[in-house]
Amino acid sequence: MSPVIPPSLIEAARSGDVRGANLAVYIELHEWLDAEEYRTVTAWWIADRLKMSARRVYQALDKLHGCGYLAEGKKLGKARTFRLTAPRSRAVQVLECNGLHIS
């Protein structure tokens, strides 16, 4: 079950739409994180995958953490460890409620 990021959301995120950036980063994280264990994430890696600036990714990670969508573990240099705060099945429901399709 991989989330499909709508192209319009990616374009909005790249053009400076903060909500779009937050959602795009959350969807990308959903592919790699779960609620059971912490995993290491680097903003540069996400930025490269989404073709966004690392600064925007860091802002999205901070916002998602501040809103309770992510739990943060250790900081390892520029890498940080996170886990989702809800089981993957709940994250899928959240995404689908926001009109984002899971395939």
N, CA, C and O atoms as a GROMACS GRO file, in nm:
protein
  412
    1MET      N    1   0.083  -0.118   0.000
    1MET     CA    2   0.000   0.000   0.000
    1MET      C    3   0.087   0.124   0.000
    1MET      O    4   0.132   0.168   0.106
    2SER      N    5   0.112   0.179  -0.114
    2SER     CA    6   0.192   0.299  -0.125
    2SER      C    7   0.102   0.418  -0.153
    2SER      O    8   0.014   0.410  -0.239
    3PRO      N    9   0.122   0.528  -0.083
    3PRO     CA   10   0.042   0.646  -0.111
    3PRO      C   11   0.081   0.707  -0.245
    3PRO      O   12   0.198   0.708  -0.283
    4VAL      N   13  -0.017   0.757  -0.315
    4VAL     CA   14   0.007   0.824  -0.442
    4VAL      C   15  -0.004   0.974  -0.416
    4VAL      O   16  -0.110   1.024  -0.380
    5ILE      N   17   0.106   1.044  -0.435
    5ILE     CA   18   0.106   1.188  -0.412
    5ILE      C   19   0.055   1.256  -0.538
    5ILE      O   20   0.117   1.244  -0.644
    6PRO      N   21  -0.057   1.328  -0.529
    6PRO     CA   22  -0.108   1.396  -0.647
    6PRO      C   23  -0.008   1.498  -0.700
    6PRO      O   24   0.050   1.573  -0.622
    7PRO      N   25   0.013   1.502  -0.833
    7PRO     CA   26   0.108   1.598  -0.891
    7PRO      C   27   0.078   1.742  -0.852
    7PRO      O   28   0.169   1.822  -0.834
    8SER      N   29  -0.050   1.776  -0.839
    8SER     CA   30  -0.086   1.914  -0.802
    8SER      C   31  -0.035   1.948  -0.661
    8SER      O   32   0.002   2.062  -0.634
    9LEU      N   33  -0.034   1.848  -0.572
    9LEU     CA   34   0.016   1.871  -0.436
    9LEU      C   35   0.167   1.894  -0.438
    9LEU      O   36   0.217   1.980  -0.366
   10ILE      N   37   0.238   1.817  -0.518
   10ILE     CA   38   0.384   1.835  -0.530
   10ILE      C   39   0.414   1.973  -0.587
   10ILE      O   40   0.503   2.042  -0.536
   11GLU      N   41   0.342   2.014  -0.690
   11GLU     CA   42   0.366   2.146  -0.750
   11GLU      C   43   0.337   2.257  -0.649
   11GLU      O   44   0.412   2.354  -0.640
   12ALA      N   45   0.228   2.242  -0.573
   12ALA     CA   46   0.195   2.343  -0.471
   12ALA      C   47   0.306   2.350  -0.367
   12ALA      O   48   0.346   2.459  -0.326
   13ALA      N   49   0.355   2.234  -0.324
   13ALA     CA   50   0.462   2.230  -0.224
   13ALA      C   51   0.588   2.297  -0.275
   13ALA      O   52   0.653   2.372  -0.202
   14ARG      N   53   0.623   2.271  -0.400
   14ARG     CA   54   0.744   2.329  -0.459
   14ARG      C   55   0.731   2.480  -0.476
   14ARG      O   56   0.830   2.552  -0.471
   15SER      N   57   0.609   2.527  -0.496
   15SER     CA   58   0.591   2.670  -0.520
   15SER      C   59   0.578   2.750  -0.390
   15SER      O   60   0.560   2.871  -0.394
   16GLY      N   61   0.586   2.682  -0.277
   16GLY     CA   62   0.585   2.756  -0.150
   16GLY      C   63   0.461   2.736  -0.065
   16GLY      O   64   0.450   2.798   0.041
   17ASP      N   65   0.368   2.652  -0.109
   17ASP     CA   66   0.248   2.625  -0.030
   17ASP      C   67   0.288   2.539   0.090
   17ASP      O   68   0.324   2.423   0.075
   18VAL      N   69   0.283   2.598   0.210
   18VAL     CA   70   0.330   2.529   0.330
   18VAL      C   71   0.244   2.406   0.359
   18VAL      O   72   0.298   2.300   0.391
   19ARG      N   73   0.112   2.417   0.349
   19ARG     CA   74   0.025   2.302   0.375
   19ARG      C   75   0.055   2.190   0.275
   19ARG      O   76   0.061   2.073   0.313
   20GLY      N   77   0.075   2.226   0.150
   20GLY     CA   78   0.108   2.127   0.049
   20GLY      C   79   0.240   2.058   0.080
   20GLY      O   80   0.252   1.936   0.063
   21ALA      N   81   0.338   2.136   0.125
   21ALA     CA   82   0.468   2.077   0.160
   21ALA      C   83   0.453   1.982   0.278
   21ALA      O   84   0.510   1.873   0.278
   22ASN      N   85   0.376   2.023   0.380
   22ASN     CA   86   0.357   1.938   0.497
   22ASN      C   87   0.291   1.806   0.458
   22ASN      O   88   0.334   1.699   0.501
   23LEU      N   89   0.187   1.813   0.375
   23LEU     CA   90   0.118   1.692   0.332
   23LEU      C   91   0.209   1.603   0.246
   23LEU      O   92   0.210   1.482   0.263
   24ALA      N   93   0.284   1.663   0.155
   24ALA     CA   94   0.372   1.585   0.068
   24ALA      C   95   0.478   1.513   0.151
   24ALA      O   96   0.507   1.396   0.126
   25VAL      N   97   0.536   1.582   0.249
   25VAL     CA   98   0.637   1.519   0.334
   25VAL      C   99   0.573   1.409   0.418
   25VAL      O  100   0.632   1.302   0.436
   26TYR      N  101   0.452   1.433   0.471
   26TYR     CA  102   0.384   1.331   0.550
   26TYR      C  103   0.356   1.206   0.466
   26TYR      O  104   0.375   1.093   0.513
   27ILE      N  105   0.313   1.226   0.344
   27ILE     CA  106   0.285   1.112   0.256
   27ILE      C  107   0.413   1.035   0.228
   27ILE      O  108   0.414   0.912   0.230
   28GLU      N  109   0.521   1.106   0.202
   28GLU     CA  110   0.649   1.040   0.175
   28GLU      C  111   0.696   0.963   0.300
   28GLU      O  112   0.745   0.851   0.288
   29LEU      N  113   0.681   1.022   0.417
   29LEU     CA  114   0.720   0.955   0.540
   29LEU      C  115   0.635   0.831   0.564
   29LEU      O  116   0.684   0.730   0.615
   30HIS      N  117   0.508   0.838   0.527
   30HIS     CA  118   0.418   0.726   0.546
   30HIS      C  119   0.471   0.601   0.475
   30HIS      O  120   0.447   0.489   0.519
   31GLU      N  121   0.542   0.622   0.365
   31GLU     CA  122   0.600   0.510   0.290
   31GLU      C  123   0.709   0.440   0.370
   31GLU      O  124   0.730   0.319   0.354
   32TRP      N  125   0.780   0.514   0.456
   32TRP     CA  126   0.900   0.460   0.521
   32TRP      C  127   0.888   0.440   0.672
   32TRP      O  128   0.967   0.366   0.730
   33LEU      N  129   0.793   0.505   0.735
   33LEU     CA  130   0.783   0.497   0.880
   33LEU      C  131   0.664   0.411   0.923
   33LEU      O  132   0.573   0.386   0.845
   34ASP      N  133   0.668   0.367   1.047
   34ASP     CA  134   0.551   0.303   1.106
   34ASP      C  135   0.542   0.346   1.252
   34ASP      O  136   0.625   0.423   1.299
   35ALA      N  137   0.442   0.296   1.323
   35ALA     CA  138   0.419   0.340   1.461
   35ALA      C  139   0.495   0.256   1.563
   35ALA      O  140   0.502   0.293   1.680
   36GLU      N  141   0.552   0.145   1.520
   36GLU     CA  142   0.615   0.053   1.614
   36GLU      C  143   0.761   0.086   1.645
   36GLU      O  144   0.807   0.059   1.756
   37GLU      N  145   0.833   0.143   1.552
   37GLU     CA  146   0.975   0.168   1.575
   37GLU      C  147   1.019   0.300   1.512
   37GLU      O  148   0.959   0.349   1.416
   38TYR      N  149   1.125   0.356   1.570
   38TYR     CA  150   1.184   0.477   1.515
   38TYR      C  151   1.273   0.440   1.398
   38TYR      O  152   1.341   0.338   1.399
   39ARG      N  153   1.272   0.524   1.296
   39ARG     CA  154   1.360   0.505   1.182
   39ARG      C  155   1.426   0.638   1.150
   39ARG      O  156   1.370   0.745   1.173
   40THR      N  157   1.547   0.629   1.096
   40THR     CA  158   1.624   0.750   1.066
   40THR      C  159   1.576   0.812   0.935
   40THR      O  160   1.552   0.743   0.836
   41VAL      N  161   1.561   0.944   0.937
   41VAL     CA  162   1.518   1.020   0.821
   41VAL      C  163   1.612   1.139   0.805
   41VAL      O  164   1.646   1.205   0.903
   42THR      N  165   1.654   1.166   0.682
   42THR     CA  166   1.729   1.289   0.657
   42THR      C  167   1.647   1.377   0.564
   42THR      O  168   1.586   1.331   0.468
   43ALA      N  169   1.647   1.505   0.595
   43ALA     CA  170   1.571   1.600   0.514
   43ALA      C  171   1.625   1.603   0.371
   43ALA      O  172   1.549   1.621   0.276
   44TRP      N  173   1.756   1.586   0.356
   44TRP     CA  174   1.815   1.590   0.221
   44TRP      C  175   1.760   1.477   0.135
   44TRP      O  176   1.734   1.497   0.016
   45TRP      N  177   1.743   1.359   0.194
   45TRP     CA  178   1.692   1.243   0.120
   45TRP      C  179   1.547   1.268   0.076
   45TRP      O  180   1.511   1.241  -0.038
   46ILE      N  181   1.465   1.319   0.169
   46ILE     CA  182   1.326   1.348   0.134
   46ILE      C  183   1.321   1.459   0.030
   46ILE      O  184   1.244   1.452  -0.066
   47ALA      N  185   1.403   1.562   0.049
   47ALA     CA  186   1.406   1.674  -0.045
   47ALA      C  187   1.441   1.627  -0.185
   47ALA      O  188   1.382   1.673  -0.283
   48ASP      N  189   1.536   1.537  -0.194
   48ASP     CA  190   1.575   1.484  -0.325
   48ASP      C  191   1.461   1.406  -0.389
   48ASP      O  192   1.434   1.420  -0.508
   49ARG      N  193   1.393   1.324  -0.309
   49ARG     CA  194   1.281   1.244  -0.362
   49ARG      C  195   1.164   1.331  -0.408
   49ARG      O  196   1.100   1.300  -0.508
   50LEU      N  197   1.137   1.439  -0.334
   50LEU     CA  198   1.023   1.526  -0.366
   50LEU      C  199   1.062   1.646  -0.451
   50LEU      O  200   0.975   1.723  -0.493
   51LYS      N  201   1.193   1.663  -0.477
   51LYS     CA  202   1.242   1.779  -0.554
   51LYS      C  203   1.201   1.910  -0.487
   51LYS      O  204   1.154   2.003  -0.552
   52MET      N  205   1.219   1.914  -0.355
   52MET     CA  206   1.191   2.034  -0.275
   52MET      C  207   1.320   2.074  -0.205
   52MET      O  208   1.416   1.998  -0.204
   53SER      N  209   1.322   2.192  -0.147
   53SER     CA  210   1.441   2.233  -0.072
   53SER      C  211   1.444   2.161   0.063
   53SER      O  212   1.339   2.130   0.121
   54ALA      N  213   1.564   2.134   0.111
   54ALA     CA  214   1.578   2.069   0.242
   54ALA      C  215   1.521   2.159   0.351
   54ALA      O  216   1.466   2.109   0.450
   55ARG      N  217   1.534   2.288   0.334
   55ARG     CA  218   1.480   2.382   0.434
   55ARG      C  219   1.330   2.364   0.448
   55ARG      O  220   1.277   2.362   0.559
   56ARG      N  221   1.260   2.352   0.335
   56ARG     CA  222   1.114   2.333   0.339
   56ARG      C  223   1.080   2.200   0.404
   56ARG      O  224   0.981   2.189   0.477
   57VAL      N  225   1.161   2.097   0.377
   57VAL     CA  226   1.138   1.966   0.439
   57VAL      C  227   1.157   1.974   0.590
   57VAL      O  228   1.077   1.920   0.666
   58TYR      N  229   1.265   2.042   0.635
   58TYR     CA  230   1.287   2.059   0.779
   58TYR      C  231   1.168   2.130   0.843
   58TYR      O  232   1.124   2.092   0.952
   59GLN      N  233   1.116   2.233   0.777
   59GLN     CA  234   1.000   2.305   0.830
   59GLN      C  235   0.879   2.212   0.840
   59GLN      O  236   0.805   2.216   0.939
   60ALA      N  237   0.860   2.129   0.738
   60ALA     CA  238   0.746   2.036   0.740
   60ALA      C  239   0.763   1.933   0.851
   60ALA      O  240   0.667   1.902   0.922
   61LEU      N  241   0.885   1.881   0.868
   61LEU     CA  242   0.909   1.784   0.976
   61LEU      C  243   0.880   1.846   1.112
   61LEU      O  244   0.818   1.782   1.197
   62ASP      N  245   0.924   1.969   1.132
   62ASP     CA  246   0.898   2.038   1.259
   62ASP      C  247   0.749   2.058   1.280
   62ASP      O  248   0.699   2.038   1.391
   63LYS      N  249   0.677   2.097   1.176
   63LYS     CA  250   0.533   2.119   1.187
   63LYS      C  251   0.460   1.987   1.216
   63LYS      O  252   0.373   1.982   1.303
   64LEU      N  253   0.495   1.881   1.143
   64LEU     CA  254   0.431   1.751   1.163
   64LEU      C  255   0.459   1.698   1.304
   64LEU      O  256   0.372   1.637   1.366
   65HIS      N  257   0.580   1.722   1.353
   65HIS     CA  258   0.613   1.681   1.489
   65HIS      C  259   0.535   1.764   1.589
   65HIS      O  260   0.480   1.711   1.686
   66GLY      N  261   0.530   1.895   1.568
   66GLY     CA  262   0.458   1.985   1.658
   66GLY      C  263   0.309   1.959   1.664
   66GLY      O  264   0.246   1.982   1.767
   67CYS      N  265   0.252   1.911   1.554
   67CYS     CA  266   0.109   1.883   1.549
   67CYS      C  267   0.076   1.742   1.599
   67CYS      O  268  -0.041   1.705   1.606
   68GLY      N  269   0.177   1.665   1.632
   68GLY     CA  270   0.152   1.533   1.688
   68GLY      C  271   0.143   1.420   1.588
   68GLY      O  272   0.108   1.308   1.625
   69TYR      N  273   0.174   1.445   1.460
   69TYR     CA  274   0.170   1.338   1.361
   69TYR      C  275   0.295   1.249   1.367
   69TYR      O  276   0.291   1.132   1.328
   70LEU      N  277   0.405   1.306   1.416
   70LEU     CA  278   0.531   1.232   1.426
   70LEU      C  279   0.583   1.240   1.568
   70LEU      O  280   0.569   1.342   1.635
   71ALA      N  281   0.644   1.132   1.613
   71ALA     CA  282   0.716   1.133   1.740
   71ALA      C  283   0.865   1.132   1.704
   71ALA      O  284   0.910   1.052   1.621
   72GLU      N  285   0.940   1.221   1.767
   72GLU     CA  286   1.083   1.231   1.735
   72GLU      C  287   1.166   1.160   1.840
   72GLU      O  288   1.141   1.170   1.960
   73GLY      N  289   1.265   1.087   1.792
   73GLY     CA  290   1.360   1.019   1.881
   73GLY      C  291   1.489   1.099   1.886
   73GLY      O  292   1.487   1.218   1.921
   74LYS      N  293   1.599   1.035   1.853
   74LYS     CA  294   1.731   1.099   1.860
   74LYS      C  295   1.760   1.184   1.737
   74LYS      O  296   1.705   1.163   1.629
   75LYS      N  297   1.847   1.282   1.759
   75LYS     CA  298   1.905   1.356   1.647
   75LYS      C  299   2.045   1.301   1.627
   75LYS      O  300   2.125   1.293   1.721
   76LEU      N  301   2.074   1.262   1.504
   76LEU     CA  302   2.203   1.203   1.471
   76LEU      C  303   2.272   1.291   1.368
   76LEU      O  304   2.266   1.262   1.248
   77GLY      N  305   2.335   1.397   1.412
   77GLY     CA  306   2.391   1.494   1.318
   77GLY      C  307   2.276   1.563   1.246
   77GLY      O  308   2.190   1.622   1.310
   78LYS      N  309   2.274   1.554   1.113
   78LYS     CA  310   2.165   1.614   1.036
   78LYS      C  311   2.048   1.518   1.019
   78LYS      O  312   1.942   1.557   0.973
   79ALA      N  313   2.068   1.392   1.057
   79ALA     CA  314   1.960   1.295   1.050
   79ALA      C  315   1.880   1.298   1.180
   79ALA      O  316   1.935   1.329   1.286
   80ARG      N  317   1.754   1.265   1.171
   80ARG     CA  318   1.668   1.259   1.288
   80ARG      C  319   1.591   1.128   1.282
   80ARG      O  320   1.566   1.075   1.174
   81THR      N  321   1.552   1.075   1.397
   81THR     CA  322   1.472   0.954   1.397
   81THR      C  323   1.328   0.990   1.431
   81THR      O  324   1.302   1.072   1.520
   82PHE      N  325   1.236   0.928   1.361
   82PHE     CA  326   1.094   0.953   1.381
   82PHE      C  327   1.018   0.822   1.377
   82PHE      O  328   1.069   0.720   1.330
   83ARG      N  329   0.896   0.827   1.426
   83ARG     CA  330   0.798   0.722   1.402
   83ARG      C  331   0.662   0.790   1.388
   83ARG      O  332   0.643   0.901   1.439
   84LEU      N  333   0.570   0.724   1.321
   84LEU     CA  334   0.434   0.776   1.313
   84LEU      C  335   0.371   0.763   1.452
   84LEU      O  336   0.406   0.673   1.527
   85THR      N  337   0.280   0.852   1.486
   85THR     CA  338   0.217   0.846   1.618
   85THR      C  339   0.092   0.759   1.617
   85THR      O  340   0.032   0.736   1.723
   86ALA      N  341   0.052   0.713   1.502
   86ALA     CA  342  -0.064   0.624   1.492
   86ALA      C  343  -0.023   0.505   1.406
   86ALA      O  344   0.069   0.515   1.325
   87PRO      N  345  -0.090   0.392   1.422
   87PRO     CA  346  -0.059   0.278   1.336
   87PRO      C  347  -0.078   0.314   1.189
   87PRO      O  348  -0.154   0.405   1.156
   88ARG      N  349  -0.008   0.244   1.102
   88ARG     CA  350  -0.014   0.268   0.958
   88ARG      C  351  -0.159   0.269   0.908
   88ARG      O  352  -0.195   0.350   0.823
   89SER      N  353  -0.243   0.179   0.961
   89SER     CA  354  -0.382   0.173   0.916
   89SER      C  355  -0.454   0.304   0.946
   89SER      O  356  -0.537   0.348   0.866
   90ARG      N  357  -0.425   0.367   1.060
   90ARG     CA  358  -0.486   0.496   1.094
   90ARG      C  359  -0.433   0.606   1.003
   90ARG      O  360  -0.508   0.695   0.963
   91ALA      N  361  -0.305   0.601   0.970
   91ALA     CA  362  -0.249   0.701   0.880
   91ALA      C  363  -0.316   0.693   0.743
   91ALA      O  364  -0.342   0.795   0.680
   92VAL      N  365  -0.343   0.572   0.697
   92VAL     CA  366  -0.413   0.554   0.570
   92VAL      C  367  -0.550   0.620   0.575
   92VAL      O  368  -0.590   0.686   0.480
   93GLN      N  369  -0.621   0.603   0.686
   93GLN     CA  370  -0.753   0.665   0.701
   93GLN      C  371  -0.742   0.817   0.697
   93GLN      O  372  -0.824   0.884   0.634
   94VAL      N  373  -0.641   0.872   0.764
   94VAL     CA  374  -0.622   1.018   0.765
   94VAL      C  375  -0.598   1.068   0.624
   94VAL      O  376  -0.657   1.168   0.582
   95LEU      N  377  -0.512   0.998   0.550
   95LEU     CA  378  -0.481   1.040   0.413
   95LEU      C  379  -0.605   1.031   0.324
   95LEU      O  380  -0.633   1.121   0.246
   96GLU      N  381  -0.680   0.921   0.337
   96GLU     CA  382  -0.798   0.904   0.254
   96GLU      C  383  -0.905   1.008   0.287
   96GLU      O  384  -0.977   1.054   0.198
   97CYS      N  385  -0.916   1.046   0.414
   97CYS     CA  386  -1.012   1.150   0.453
   97CYS      C  387  -0.976   1.284   0.391
   97CYS      O  388  -1.062   1.370   0.372
   98ASN      N  389  -0.847   1.302   0.360
   98ASN     CA  390  -0.802   1.425   0.296
   98ASN      C  391  -0.803   1.414   0.145
   98ASN      O  392  -0.746   1.498   0.076
   99GLY      N  393  -0.867   1.310   0.093
   99GLY     CA  394  -0.882   1.295  -0.051
   99GLY      C  395  -0.759   1.241  -0.121
   99GLY      O  396  -0.748   1.254  -0.243
  100LEU      N  397  -0.666   1.182  -0.047
  100LEU     CA  398  -0.545   1.128  -0.108
  100LEU      C  399  -0.560   0.977  -0.120
  100LEU      O  400  -0.595   0.910  -0.023
  101HIS      N  401  -0.535   0.925  -0.238
  101HIS     CA  402  -0.564   0.785  -0.266
  101HIS      C  403  -0.446   0.694  -0.234
  101HIS      O  404  -0.331   0.728  -0.258
  102ILE      N  405  -0.478   0.580  -0.179
  102ILE     CA  406  -0.379   0.479  -0.146
  102ILE      C  407  -0.395   0.365  -0.246
  102ILE      O  408  -0.505   0.316  -0.268
  103SER      N  409  -0.283   0.324  -0.306
  103SER     CA  410  -0.292   0.214  -0.402
  103SER      C  411  -0.222   0.091  -0.348
  103SER      O  412  -0.218  -0.013  -0.414
   0.00000   0.00000   0.00000
